[in-house]
Amino acid sequence: MTAPAVPAPAGTPKRIALLGAESTGKSTLAHALAAHLQERGLEAIAVPETLREWCERAGRAPRPEEQLAIAEEHERRVDAAAARADFVVADTSALLVAIYAGMLYEDGALYRFAIERQRRYDATLVTGLDLPWRPDGLQREAGSREAVDALVREHLRRNGIGFQVVYGAGEQRLHGAVRALSTAGVLPPSLRAGEEAEGTGAAGWVWVCEKCSDPACEHRLFTKLKEARR
């Protein structure tokens, strides 16, 4: 069945950043979300992770002096996409470059740039740790997924940047992201209504813990809820 067309939003393009640890489905979700919006008549572009591209091309992790240029190039691509679309879905942002580089000093050029750019996004979604880890062969220095996840949340909170966490596999993760963006007012209300009409309103879920920033604790809760549904 063809999805109903949704009026394009007036004004500036909406920018959506997907942040999260390695192997948490960011790339898959970015492409799925952009395709989902395109199917509803909206101009949407997914911007791939520039750091991933750089590592694949160079066959190594970037050196400290190379990190800022990678972050700037990624955000330049986001800007270029925003000039051509109603929605831009960015597979990571400059903030994740800073986190992988370990360059999180508030007076550092990379960190200042990353935070300033993160504030420009209309929504930030953090991909949860419920998906199984799969090695991607990239040489990125960051430590465990739990450590990266905790750093993402810490630096978003520290700088007062709101975010939502999305969980679930496949369509669940996609529809959880759609609901989160609709609730935040980033997607048109008519799009959310259309999703509910198609019976996808309960396909996934969004979890935001306001009292606990421990991703391991959050993951345990998610696992218990999944087991309870079986």
Helices and strands as residue ranges (DSSP letters): E 14-19, H 26-38, E 44-47, H 50-58, H 64-82, E 87-91, H 94-101, H 109-118, E 123-127, H 145-158, E 164-166, H 171-183, H 189-197, H 215-229
